[in-house]
Amino acid sequence: MASPDDDACPQVPDAPRPLPEDGLLRLRAILHPGGPIPVSRSSWWAGVKIGRFPAPVRLGPKTRAWRAADIRALIAKGSRK
């Protein structure tokens, strides 16, 4: 006999999660496979350093996050090229 969970849609690990309208995002929510930007962590930080990607907001001594609006703007800018 099948359980009710068998009919549920399976989670696809490589599918990006939808971005919130506002708020802050941690790096794991931005970079692929969990997020919409398909670059490595080192490429992301290099892009932040040269201004290609938005600067983070400091939440603590070793904690950074990005504004959802900045990430949405980056995605929109990339899709227009």
TORZANU-696215 format. One record per atom (N, C-alpha, C, O): x, z, y. Coordinates in steps of 0.05 Angstrom, whole numbers, padded with zeros to 5 digits, always signed. Example, Ala and Ser with C-alpha at 12.3 -4.5 7.8 and 13.67 -1.06 7.14 Angstrom:
2
+00264+00156-00114;+00246+00156-00090;+00264+00156-00066;+00285+00169-00066;+00257+00142-00045;+00273+00143-00021;+00258+00157+00001;+00268+00161+00023;
//
This chain:
81
+00017+00000-00024;+00000+00000+00000;+00018+00000+00025;+00037+00015+00026;+00011-00016+00044;+00027-00019+00069;+00020+00004+00088;-00003+00011+00090;+00040+00014+00102;+00035+00034+00122;+00027+00020+00148;+00032-00003+00152;+00014+00035+00167;+00007+00023+00192;+00031+00012+00208;+00028-00006+00224;+00054+00024+00204;+00078+00015+00218;+00088-00012+00209;+00103-00025+00223;+00080-00021+00185;+00089-00047+00175;+00079-00070+00191;+00091-00091+00193;+00056-00066+00204;+00044-00087+00220;+00055-00088+00248;+00049-00107+00263;+00069-00068+00256;+00080-00067+00283;+00102-00088+00287;+00116-00095+00268;+00104-00097+00311;+00124-00117+00317;+00152-00105+00315;+00157-00084+00327;+00171-00116+00299;+00197-00104+00297;+00213-00106+00323;+00210-00125+00338;+00230-00086+00327;+00247-00086+00351;+00270-00106+00346;+00283-00106+00325;+00274-00122+00366;+00296-00141+00365;+00319-00129+00381;+00317-00126+00405;+00341-00122+00368;+00363-00108+00382;+00376-00124+00404;+00387-00112+00423;+00377-00150+00402;+00390-00167+00422;+00372-00176+00444;+00382-00189+00463;+00347-00168+00444;+00329-00176+00465;+00332-00158+00489;+00331-00133+00486;+00337-00169+00513;+00340-00152+00537;+00314-00137+00543;+00292-00148+00540;+00317-00112+00551;+00294-00097+00560;+00285-00105+00588;+00302-00114+00603;+00259-00104+00594;+00251-00111+00621;+00262-00092+00641;+00265-00068+00636;+00269-00102+00665;+00280-00086+00686;+00257-00072+00701;+00236-00084+00705;+00261-00047+00709;+00241-00034+00725;+00240-00046+00753;+00259-00059+00762;+00218-00042+00767;+00214-00053+00794;+00234-00040+00813;+00245-00053+00831;+00237-00014+00810;+00256+00000+00828;+00269+00022+00812;+00263+00026+00788;+00288+00036+00824;+00302+00057+00810;+00331+00050+00805;+00341+00030+00817;+00344+00065+00788;+00372+00061+00782;+00375+00053+00753;+00360+00062+00736;+00395+00036+00748;+00401+00027+00721;+00430+00034+00714;+00448+00031+00730;+00434+00044+00690;+00461+00049+00680;+00472+00023+00669;+00456+00004+00664;+00497+00021+00665;+00511-00004+00657;+00500-00014+00630;+00497-00039+00627;+00494+00003+00611;+00484-00006+00585;+00457-00020+00587;+00450-00035+00569;+00442-00015+00609;+00416-00028+00613;+00420-00055+00627;+00401-00071+00628;+00444-00060+00638;+00449-00084+00653;+00463-00105+00635;+00455-00129+00636;+00483-00097+00620;+00499-00116+00605;+00486-00122+00578;+00473-00105+00566;+00490-00146+00569;+00480-00155+00543;+00495-00140+00521;+00519-00136+00524;+00483-00132+00499;+00458-00140+00487;+00434-00123+00496;+00411-00131+00491;+00438-00101+00510;+00415-00085+00519;+00403-00095+00545;+00380-00087+00552;+00417-00111+00560;+00408-00120+00586;+00410-00149+00590;+00417-00164+00572;+00404-00159+00614;+00402-00187+00619;+00428-00201+00627;+00428-00226+00628;+00449-00187+00633;+00474-00200+00643;+00493-00203+00619;+00503-00183+00608;+00500-00227+00612;+00517-00232+00588;+00547-00232+00595;+00561-00253+00591;+00558-00210+00604;+00586-00208+00609;+00596-00182+00596;+00581-00163+00591;+00622-00180+00592;+00634-00156+00581;+00637-00135+00603;+00635-00140+00626;+00642-00110+00594;+00646-00088+00613;+00669-00094+00632;+00668-00089+00656;+00691-00104+00620;+00715-00108+00637;+00710-00131+00657;+00719-00129+00680;+00695-00152+00649;+00688-00173+00668;+00669-00163+00689;+00672-00171+00713;+00651-00145+00682;+00632-00134+00701;+00648-00118+00723;+00643-00122+00747;+00666-00100+00714;+00680-00084+00733;+00699-00101+00750;+00703-00095+00774;+00710-00122+00739;+00727-00140+00755;+00709-00154+00776;+00718-00158+00799;+00685-00162+00768;+00666-00175+00787;+00657-00156+00809;+00654-00164+00832;+00654-00130+00802;+00647-00110+00823;+00670-00107+00842;+00666-00106+00867;+00694-00107+00832;+00718-00104+00849;+00721-00126+00869;+00728-00121+00892;+00715-00151+00861;+00718-00174+00880;+00693-00180+00895;+00693-00198+00912;+00671-00166+00890;+00646-00170+00904;+00627-00190+00892;+00606-00197+00904;+00633-00200+00868;+00615-00219+00854;+00590-00204+00845;+00568-00216+00845;+00592-00179+00836;+00570-00163+00826;+00566-00140+00846;+00585-00132+00860;+00542-00129+00847;+00536-00107+00866;+00552-00082+00860;+00559-00076+00837;+00557-00067+00881;+00571-00042+00878;+00553-00020+00867;+00529-00021+00872;+00563-00002+00851;+00546+00019+00840;+00541+00042+00860;+00554+00044+00881;+00522+00059+00853;+00516+00083+00867;+00529+00106+00851;+00526+00107+00827;+00544+00123+00864;+00557+00146+00850;+00536+00168+00846;+00524+00178+00865;+00533+00176+00821;+00516+00198+00814;+00531+00223+00808;+00520+00245+00808;+00556+00220+00803;+00574+00243+00796;+00602+00233+00796;+00608+00210+00802;+00621+00251+00788;+00649+00243+00788;+00656+00219+00770;+00673+00203+00776;+00642+00217+00748;+00647+00195+00729;+00622+00179+00722;+00622+00165+00702;+00601+00182+00738;+00575+00170+00731;+00568+00150+00753;+00567+00157+00777;+00561+00126+00745;+00553+00105+00764;+00527+00092+00754;+00521+00092+00730;+00512+00082+00773;+00487+00068+00767;+00483+00046+00788;+00496+00047+00809;+00466+00027+00782;+00461+00005+00801;+00431+00005+00808;+00414+00012+00792;+00426-00003+00833;+00398-00005+00842;+00385-00029+00827;+00396-00051+00825;+00361-00024+00816;+00347-00045+00802;+00343-00069+00820;+00344-00092+00811;+00337-00065+00846;+00333-00087+00864;+00358-00104+00867;+00356-00129+00869;+00382-00092+00867;+00407-00107+00868;+00411-00124+00844;+00420-00147+00845;+00404-00113+00820;+00407-00129+00795;+00387-00151+00794;+00394-00173+00786;+00363-00146+00803;+00342-00167+00804;+00351-00190+00823;+00348-00213+00817;+00363-00183+00846;+00373-00203+00865;+00396-00219+00853;+00398-00243+00856;+00413-00205+00838;+00436-00219+00825;+00425-00239+00804;+00435-00262+00802;+00405-00231+00789;+00393-00250+00769;+00380-00273+00783;+00383-00296+00774;+00365-00268+00804;+00351-00289+00818;+00371-00309+00831;+00367-00333+00830;+00393-00298+00842;+00414-00315+00854;+00427-00332+00832;+00432-00355+00838;+00432-00321+00809;+00444-00336+00787;+00426-00358+00776;+00435-00379+00768;+00400-00353+00776;+00381-00372+00765;+00376-00395+00784;+00367-00416+00776;+00382-00392+00810;+00379-00413+00829;+00402-00433+00830;+00399-00455+00841;+00424-00426+00818;+00447-00444+00818;+00444-00467+00800;+00462-00484+00798;
//
